Amino acid sequence: MNRDLEKRTMRRVGWRIVPCIMLLYFVAWIDRVNIGFASLTMKGDLGFSASVLGFGAGIFFWGYFFFEVPSNIILHKVGARLWIARIMVTWGLISGALAFVQGPTSFYVVRFLLGAAEAGLFPGVILYLSYWFPARHRAGVTALFMAAAPISTAISSPISAALLGMHGILGLAGWQWIFIVEALPALVFSVVVFFYMTDKPEQARWLQDDERAWLIETMKAENAGKAGSAKHGLLNGLTDLRVLALSLIYFGTSAGLYTLSIWAPQIIRQLEASSMTIGLLNAVPPLVSVLAMVLWSRHSDRTGERTWHVVLACVAAAIGLIVAAQAHSIVGLIAALTLVNIGISSAKPPLWSMPTTFLSGAAAATGIATINSIGNLGGFFGPALIGWLKDRTGSFADGLYFVAGLLVFSAIVTLCLACSGKKPADVGEAVAH
């Protein structure tokens, strides 16, 4: 009886929440990484070197670093509906402002502000999911949420390529149209979020009475079950060594992810492809990775195992980067980038299922934000270092090797965490079973 009720409740919650959060991340991802396509012509128009482009693309994550923890604390206090709507308005306005940068300094400032504005969205959603989904369902739901990123890349790549073709309309360059047009959805959907989102299960009038009662009791029981070992206080989320370890793991995966997002169009262009061809080819790896991510995460939920699901995925991504660095054909390069996408995308959902198994309350808010803010600095160092090495060597290869090394490091830290006696995965298994 309870199993039927659980299935019915989770289906209703999933259909209400998952499409909404996927849409949020879809829009956020476009505004975060459209610099990769805009740079195809923006770089020449503004005289940017690869170093300037890489640094400006990556400085976004310093805005994340400084503002993510306070943003998530506020979300925990005021609720996701109000705070995420605010986040969307500010990031939409700032993303559109990128169309009017004049040189390196204004480029750096606006990218930094974009990161500060968007800070709190991703960790806020991860925290939000912990209010609605028991641990045994969380990796699969997180995978669906994160699938919005590769889907966004796949859909926006040809759209961005088409927008480049609007060069000269109303006196604006094609790269300016990318920033203006792709900023609009954030502003529109901020209104949708404000009226559609529900903060807590207790407020879910769209659930039937028995479904709402079951969900409230289940989440209370899960939190009570963690009470003896879970950390709850604000400082616990900042000082727990497992939080630091997960931050280091996430650092490597972020370096890999944003290397692809920022530099893949430039890497493909080296093989003499047109802008529209780049847009179509760049859509292939993320599309394939969506299916792999969902299947891998469901297997992680079904088995209750997290560690090896992260380790194997990181190693696969590292191998893909090494192969991509040596690829001399379009087919070989796209195959390698597909492997990288599969590995990085598949590592993240089981990784993000770990912190909420040993943190709750304010500690979860700060811990998740800490992992994301420190880990996302990989999104600065990966792209920035690749741009710097590209200017000095004329090749992307050395930078790709370096990022592959960071992914191997992530795999090693994951194994060390599992062997340390403080294993989030073990806690997750106990909750799941």
TALINWO-V12164 format. One record per residue. PHI is phi in whole degrees, 0 to 359 (* if undefined). OMEGA is omega in degrees with one decimal (* if undefined). D_CENTER is the distance of its C-alpha to the mean C-alpha in whole Angstrom. Layout:
phi=PHI omega=OMEGA d_center=D_CENTER
phi=PHI omega=OMEGA d_center=D_CENTER
//
This chain:
phi=* omega=179.1 d_center=37
phi=295 omega=179.4 d_center=34
phi=294 omega=177.0 d_center=32
phi=295 omega=178.8 d_center=33
phi=294 omega=177.7 d_center=32
phi=299 omega=-178.7 d_center=29
phi=298 omega=-179.4 d_center=28
phi=294 omega=-178.6 d_center=29
phi=293 omega=-178.3 d_center=27
phi=294 omega=177.2 d_center=24
phi=294 omega=-178.6 d_center=24
phi=293 omega=177.8 d_center=25
phi=297 omega=-179.5 d_center=22
phi=300 omega=-178.8 d_center=20
phi=291 omega=179.0 d_center=21
phi=281 omega=-169.5 d_center=21
phi=264 omega=-170.2 d_center=18
phi=297 omega=177.9 d_center=15
phi=302 omega=-179.3 d_center=16
phi=294 omega=-177.7 d_center=16
phi=290 omega=175.2 d_center=12
phi=296 omega=179.0 d_center=11
phi=298 omega=178.1 d_center=13
phi=301 omega=-176.5 d_center=11
phi=290 omega=176.2 d_center=8
phi=302 omega=-178.8 d_center=10
phi=292 omega=-179.8 d_center=12
phi=299 omega=-177.3 d_center=9
phi=295 omega=178.1 d_center=8
phi=302 omega=-176.0 d_center=11
phi=289 omega=-179.1 d_center=12
phi=280 omega=-170.6 d_center=10
phi=243 omega=179.9 d_center=11
phi=294 omega=174.4 d_center=14
phi=300 omega=179.1 d_center=16
phi=299 omega=178.7 d_center=16
phi=278 omega=179.1 d_center=18
phi=302 omega=-176.5 d_center=20
phi=293 omega=-179.8 d_center=21
phi=302 omega=176.8 d_center=23
phi=241 omega=179.4 d_center=26
phi=301 omega=-178.1 d_center=25
phi=304 omega=179.7 d_center=25
phi=286 omega=-178.6 d_center=29
phi=298 omega=-176.5 d_center=30
phi=259 omega=177.9 d_center=29
phi=70 omega=-179.3 d_center=30
phi=279 omega=169.6 d_center=27
phi=279 omega=176.7 d_center=27
phi=298 omega=179.2 d_center=24
phi=295 omega=178.8 d_center=24
phi=297 omega=-178.8 d_center=23
phi=297 omega=-179.2 d_center=21
phi=296 omega=179.8 d_center=18
phi=293 omega=-179.3 d_center=19
phi=294 omega=177.7 d_center=19
phi=296 omega=-175.6 d_center=15
phi=279 omega=-176.9 d_center=14
phi=294 omega=170.6 d_center=16
phi=313 omega=-172.7 d_center=13
phi=281 omega=171.3 d_center=12
phi=287 omega=172.5 d_center=15
phi=298 omega=174.6 d_center=15
phi=302 omega=-173.5 d_center=12
phi=302 omega=-174.5 d_center=14
phi=283 omega=-171.2 d_center=17
phi=247 omega=-173.0 d_center=16
phi=288 omega=-179.4 d_center=14
phi=298 omega=177.6 d_center=16
phi=300 omega=178.9 d_center=19
phi=296 omega=-178.8 d_center=16
phi=289 omega=176.0 d_center=15
phi=296 omega=178.6 d_center=19
phi=296 omega=179.1 d_center=20
phi=301 omega=179.2 d_center=18
phi=299 omega=-176.7 d_center=20
phi=275 omega=-173.1 d_center=23
phi=261 omega=179.7 d_center=23
phi=103 omega=-175.4 d_center=21
phi=291 omega=-174.2 d_center=18
phi=302 omega=-177.5 d_center=20
phi=290 omega=-172.3 d_center=21
phi=287 omega=179.2 d_center=18
phi=291 omega=174.9 d_center=16
phi=299 omega=177.6 d_center=18
phi=297 omega=179.5 d_center=19
phi=302 omega=-176.1 d_center=16
phi=294 omega=179.4 d_center=16
phi=298 omega=-176.3 d_center=19
phi=291 omega=-179.3 d_center=19
phi=289 omega=177.5 d_center=16
phi=296 omega=179.5 d_center=17
phi=295 omega=-177.6 d_center=21
phi=288 omega=177.7 d_center=19
phi=299 omega=177.1 d_center=17
phi=296 omega=-179.8 d_center=21
phi=293 omega=177.2 d_center=22
phi=299 omega=180.0 d_center=21
phi=294 omega=-172.1 d_center=24
phi=243 omega=175.9 d_center=26
phi=292 omega=-174.9 d_center=25
phi=247 omega=-176.9 d_center=29
phi=191 omega=-176.3 d_center=28
phi=304 omega=-175.4 d_center=26
phi=296 omega=179.5 d_center=26
phi=295 omega=176.8 d_center=25
phi=299 omega=179.5 d_center=22
phi=298 omega=-176.5 d_center=21
phi=297 omega=-176.7 d_center=22
phi=291 omega=177.2 d_center=20
phi=295 omega=176.9 d_center=17
phi=298 omega=179.9 d_center=17
phi=295 omega=176.8 d_center=18
phi=296 omega=176.9 d_center=15
phi=296 omega=178.8 d_center=13
phi=296 omega=-178.8 d_center=15
phi=292 omega=-176.3 d_center=15
phi=276 omega=-178.9 d_center=12
phi=307 omega=178.7 d_center=12
phi=105 omega=-178.6 d_center=12
phi=294 omega=-175.5 d_center=10
phi=296 omega=179.6 d_center=7
phi=295 omega=176.9 d_center=9
phi=296 omega=178.5 d_center=12
phi=291 omega=177.0 d_center=11
phi=301 omega=176.6 d_center=11
phi=295 omega=180.0 d_center=14
phi=301 omega=178.6 d_center=15
phi=297 omega=179.4 d_center=15
phi=290 omega=175.1 d_center=17
phi=279 omega=-168.6 d_center=20
phi=248 omega=-173.6 d_center=20
phi=237 omega=173.6 d_center=19
phi=301 omega=-173.4 d_center=21
phi=304 omega=-176.2 d_center=20
phi=291 omega=178.5 d_center=21
phi=255 omega=-162.1 d_center=19
phi=283 omega=-178.2 d_center=16
phi=296 omega=179.5 d_center=14
phi=296 omega=178.8 d_center=15
phi=292 omega=177.2 d_center=14
phi=299 omega=178.4 d_center=10
phi=298 omega=178.7 d_center=11
phi=297 omega=176.7 d_center=12
phi=301 omega=-176.3 d_center=9
phi=285 omega=175.6 d_center=6
phi=298 omega=178.3 d_center=9
phi=299 omega=-178.6 d_center=9
phi=293 omega=177.5 d_center=7
phi=295 omega=176.5 d_center=10
phi=297 omega=178.1 d_center=12
phi=299 omega=178.3 d_center=11
phi=299 omega=-177.6 d_center=12
phi=296 omega=-177.1 d_center=15
phi=280 omega=-174.6 d_center=16
phi=283 omega=-178.2 d_center=16
phi=301 omega=177.3 d_center=17
phi=294 omega=177.6 d_center=21
phi=295 omega=178.4 d_center=21
phi=298 omega=178.1 d_center=20
phi=297 omega=178.5 d_center=23
phi=293 omega=179.3 d_center=25
phi=295 omega=174.6 d_center=24
phi=301 omega=179.0 d_center=25
phi=286 omega=178.0 d_center=29
phi=274 omega=-178.8 d_center=29
phi=308 omega=177.2 d_center=30
phi=99 omega=179.6 d_center=33
phi=291 omega=-176.5 d_center=33
phi=56 omega=177.1 d_center=34
phi=75 omega=-179.3 d_center=34
phi=255 omega=176.3 d_center=31
phi=283 omega=179.5 d_center=29
phi=301 omega=-179.4 d_center=27
phi=293 omega=176.5 d_center=24
phi=291 omega=177.2 d_center=24
phi=296 omega=177.1 d_center=24
phi=303 omega=-177.3 d_center=21
phi=293 omega=-177.2 d_center=20
phi=291 omega=-176.0 d_center=22
phi=295 omega=-174.5 d_center=22
phi=280 omega=173.6 d_center=18
phi=275 omega=-173.8 d_center=18
phi=298 omega=-178.7 d_center=20
phi=302 omega=179.4 d_center=18
phi=298 omega=-179.7 d_center=16
phi=291 omega=-179.1 d_center=20
phi=293 omega=-173.9 d_center=21
phi=283 omega=174.2 d_center=19
phi=298 omega=178.0 d_center=19
phi=292 omega=179.0 d_center=22
phi=300 omega=-179.4 d_center=21
phi=300 omega=-175.6 d_center=19
phi=299 omega=-176.4 d_center=22
phi=265 omega=-172.8 d_center=25
phi=258 omega=-172.0 d_center=23
phi=289 omega=175.1 d_center=20
phi=242 omega=-172.9 d_center=22
phi=290 omega=-173.0 d_center=22
phi=223 omega=177.9 d_center=23
phi=304 omega=179.8 d_center=25
phi=300 omega=-178.0 d_center=28
phi=263 omega=-171.9 d_center=28
phi=278 omega=178.0 d_center=27
phi=289 omega=178.2 d_center=30
phi=279 omega=171.1 d_center=29
phi=269 omega=171.7 d_center=29
phi=290 omega=-173.9 d_center=33
phi=302 omega=-178.7 d_center=34
phi=291 omega=178.3 d_center=34
phi=292 omega=179.8 d_center=31
phi=296 omega=179.8 d_center=30
phi=296 omega=179.7 d_center=32
phi=297 omega=-177.4 d_center=31
phi=294 omega=179.6 d_center=27
phi=299 omega=-179.1 d_center=28
phi=292 omega=179.6 d_center=31
phi=296 omega=-179.9 d_center=28
phi=291 omega=176.2 d_center=25
phi=295 omega=179.6 d_center=28
phi=295 omega=179.2 d_center=30
phi=295 omega=178.4 d_center=26
phi=294 omega=177.5 d_center=26
phi=293 omega=178.7 d_center=30
phi=293 omega=177.7 d_center=29
phi=272 omega=-169.3 d_center=27
phi=302 omega=-178.0 d_center=29
phi=287 omega=-175.0 d_center=31
phi=240 omega=-176.7 d_center=28
phi=286 omega=176.8 d_center=25
phi=265 omega=-174.9 d_center=25
phi=241 omega=-172.8 d_center=25
phi=288 omega=-177.2 d_center=26
phi=303 omega=-176.5 d_center=24
phi=288 omega=179.8 d_center=25
phi=299 omega=179.3 d_center=24
phi=290 omega=179.9 d_center=20
phi=263 omega=-169.8 d_center=21
phi=249 omega=-179.3 d_center=23
phi=296 omega=-177.7 d_center=23
phi=297 omega=177.7 d_center=22
phi=294 omega=176.1 d_center=20
phi=296 omega=177.8 d_center=17
phi=297 omega=179.7 d_center=18
phi=298 omega=179.1 d_center=18
phi=295 omega=176.2 d_center=15
phi=297 omega=179.6 d_center=14
phi=293 omega=177.3 d_center=15
phi=298 omega=-178.0 d_center=14
phi=292 omega=177.8 d_center=10
phi=303 omega=-179.3 d_center=12
phi=295 omega=-179.7 d_center=13
phi=293 omega=178.2 d_center=10
phi=291 omega=177.1 d_center=8
phi=301 omega=178.9 d_center=11
phi=292 omega=-177.6 d_center=11
phi=298 omega=-175.3 d_center=8
phi=278 omega=168.3 d_center=9
phi=300 omega=177.9 d_center=13
phi=294 omega=-173.4 d_center=13
phi=297 omega=-176.1 d_center=11
phi=273 omega=-168.1 d_center=14
phi=254 omega=-177.7 d_center=17
phi=304 omega=177.8 d_center=17
phi=301 omega=179.0 d_center=19
phi=291 omega=179.2 d_center=21
phi=295 omega=178.4 d_center=22
phi=294 omega=-179.1 d_center=23
phi=298 omega=178.9 d_center=25
phi=302 omega=178.9 d_center=27
phi=267 omega=171.0 d_center=28
phi=63 omega=175.8 d_center=30
phi=262 omega=176.8 d_center=28
phi=284 omega=-178.6 d_center=28
phi=300 omega=-179.7 d_center=25
phi=292 omega=176.4 d_center=25
phi=297 omega=177.0 d_center=26
phi=299 omega=179.7 d_center=23
phi=300 omega=-179.4 d_center=21
phi=288 omega=-179.6 d_center=22
phi=294 omega=-178.6 d_center=21
phi=292 omega=179.4 d_center=18
phi=277 omega=-173.8 d_center=17
phi=292 omega=-176.7 d_center=19
phi=303 omega=-179.8 d_center=16
phi=294 omega=178.0 d_center=13
phi=298 omega=179.1 d_center=16
phi=295 omega=-175.4 d_center=17
phi=292 omega=-179.1 d_center=14
phi=299 omega=-179.8 d_center=13
phi=298 omega=-179.6 d_center=17
phi=299 omega=-179.4 d_center=16
phi=299 omega=-177.3 d_center=13
phi=295 omega=-179.9 d_center=15
phi=295 omega=-179.4 d_center=18
phi=296 omega=-178.7 d_center=17
phi=290 omega=176.5 d_center=15
phi=296 omega=176.6 d_center=18
phi=295 omega=177.3 d_center=21
phi=296 omega=177.3 d_center=19
phi=295 omega=-176.1 d_center=20
phi=294 omega=-178.3 d_center=23
phi=269 omega=-176.2 d_center=24
phi=74 omega=-177.1 d_center=22
phi=260 omega=-179.0 d_center=22
phi=244 omega=-169.5 d_center=18
phi=304 omega=-175.9 d_center=19
phi=290 omega=175.9 d_center=20
phi=292 omega=175.0 d_center=18
phi=280 omega=-175.0 d_center=15
phi=299 omega=-176.4 d_center=18
phi=296 omega=179.6 d_center=19
phi=293 omega=178.5 d_center=16
phi=296 omega=179.8 d_center=15
phi=295 omega=178.4 d_center=19
phi=299 omega=179.1 d_center=19
phi=296 omega=178.8 d_center=16
phi=298 omega=177.8 d_center=18
phi=299 omega=179.6 d_center=21
phi=299 omega=178.8 d_center=19
phi=294 omega=179.1 d_center=19
phi=296 omega=178.3 d_center=23
phi=294 omega=179.9 d_center=24
phi=299 omega=-179.9 d_center=22
phi=296 omega=-176.8 d_center=24
phi=253 omega=-174.9 d_center=27
phi=288 omega=179.2 d_center=27
phi=237 omega=178.0 d_center=29
phi=227 omega=179.1 d_center=29
phi=300 omega=-177.8 d_center=27
phi=298 omega=-179.8 d_center=27
phi=297 omega=-178.9 d_center=26
phi=293 omega=-179.1 d_center=23
phi=294 omega=176.8 d_center=21
phi=297 omega=179.8 d_center=22
phi=293 omega=179.2 d_center=21
phi=295 omega=175.9 d_center=18
phi=295 omega=177.6 d_center=17
phi=297 omega=177.6 d_center=18
phi=298 omega=179.6 d_center=15
phi=301 omega=-179.7 d_center=13
phi=299 omega=-177.3 d_center=14
phi=297 omega=-177.2 d_center=14
phi=294 omega=-179.2 d_center=10
phi=296 omega=-176.9 d_center=9
phi=285 omega=-179.1 d_center=12
phi=287 omega=-168.0 d_center=11
phi=288 omega=-178.6 d_center=8
phi=300 omega=176.9 d_center=10
phi=295 omega=176.4 d_center=13
phi=297 omega=-177.3 d_center=12
phi=283 omega=173.9 d_center=10
phi=278 omega=-175.3 d_center=14
phi=283 omega=-170.9 d_center=16
phi=298 omega=-177.5 d_center=16
phi=281 omega=173.1 d_center=17
phi=273 omega=178.3 d_center=20
phi=230 omega=175.4 d_center=21
phi=230 omega=174.8 d_center=20
phi=213 omega=177.7 d_center=21
phi=61 omega=-179.2 d_center=22
phi=297 omega=178.2 d_center=22
phi=296 omega=177.1 d_center=21
phi=295 omega=179.5 d_center=18
phi=301 omega=-178.6 d_center=17
phi=285 omega=-177.7 d_center=17
phi=295 omega=179.1 d_center=16
phi=297 omega=179.1 d_center=13
phi=294 omega=178.2 d_center=12
phi=296 omega=178.5 d_center=14
phi=302 omega=-177.2 d_center=12
phi=290 omega=-177.0 d_center=9
phi=288 omega=177.7 d_center=11
phi=291 omega=-178.1 d_center=13
phi=299 omega=-178.2 d_center=11
phi=289 omega=172.8 d_center=9
phi=298 omega=171.0 d_center=12
phi=300 omega=175.8 d_center=12
phi=291 omega=172.1 d_center=10
phi=272 omega=-172.7 d_center=14
phi=293 omega=179.6 d_center=16
phi=298 omega=179.8 d_center=15
phi=299 omega=-178.2 d_center=15
phi=295 omega=-179.3 d_center=18
phi=292 omega=178.0 d_center=20
phi=296 omega=176.9 d_center=20
phi=297 omega=-180.0 d_center=21
phi=296 omega=179.7 d_center=24
phi=290 omega=178.8 d_center=25
phi=297 omega=178.9 d_center=25
phi=295 omega=-174.8 d_center=28
phi=269 omega=-176.7 d_center=30
phi=248 omega=-177.1 d_center=30
phi=77 omega=-176.4 d_center=29
phi=222 omega=174.7 d_center=27
phi=274 omega=-169.1 d_center=23
phi=300 omega=-176.1 d_center=24
phi=299 omega=178.0 d_center=25
phi=295 omega=178.8 d_center=21
phi=293 omega=176.1 d_center=20
phi=297 omega=-179.2 d_center=22
phi=297 omega=-179.2 d_center=21
phi=294 omega=174.7 d_center=17
phi=301 omega=177.2 d_center=18
phi=298 omega=177.7 d_center=20
phi=296 omega=178.6 d_center=17
phi=291 omega=174.9 d_center=16
phi=296 omega=176.6 d_center=19
phi=300 omega=177.4 d_center=19
phi=300 omega=179.0 d_center=16
phi=297 omega=-179.6 d_center=18
phi=295 omega=179.4 d_center=21
phi=296 omega=177.4 d_center=20
phi=299 omega=178.0 d_center=19
phi=294 omega=178.6 d_center=22
phi=297 omega=178.2 d_center=24
phi=297 omega=-179.5 d_center=22
phi=293 omega=-178.1 d_center=23
phi=268 omega=-172.0 d_center=27
phi=279 omega=-174.6 d_center=27
phi=93 omega=175.8 d_center=28
phi=244 omega=-170.9 d_center=25
phi=257 omega=173.9 d_center=23
phi=303 omega=-177.7 d_center=21
phi=297 omega=179.7 d_center=21
phi=295 omega=176.6 d_center=24
phi=299 omega=178.9 d_center=24
phi=299 omega=179.5 d_center=22
phi=294 omega=-179.4 d_center=24
phi=297 omega=178.4 d_center=27
phi=293 omega=-175.3 d_center=25
phi=293 omega=-175.5 d_center=25
phi=254 omega=* d_center=28
//
